[in-house]
């Protein structure tokens, strides 16, 4: 299995930017489809974006399209989420996740490995 550690969260004003990172270790990083999810208090975990290992094709939730960009550096075993034009409704704990199986990329239950999460708070 792969171990995941997120970093880069924090407090930012609306309209600002943050870049989250997720460092992977253990199994070869290129074996995994990677994704970001988020969970706000009292809400279910929500898909944000995913990226394949091959060709690095990406998929994003409608709520973040045009604002968030997922990317990966396979040489550094690191996943990124560049978040621009942040809104208060983006406030949540952000988790990176990994799966070896191409199934339903937006379903949290299809991912095998999870990081501990990093808090993102956007003030209005």
Secondary structure, 3 states (H helix, E strand, C coil): CEEEEEECCEEEECCCCEEEEEEEEECCHHHCEEEEEEECCCCCCEEEEEECCCCCCEEECCCCCCCEEEEEECCCCEEEEEECCCCHHHCEEEEEEEECCCCCCCCHHHCCEECCCEEEEEEC
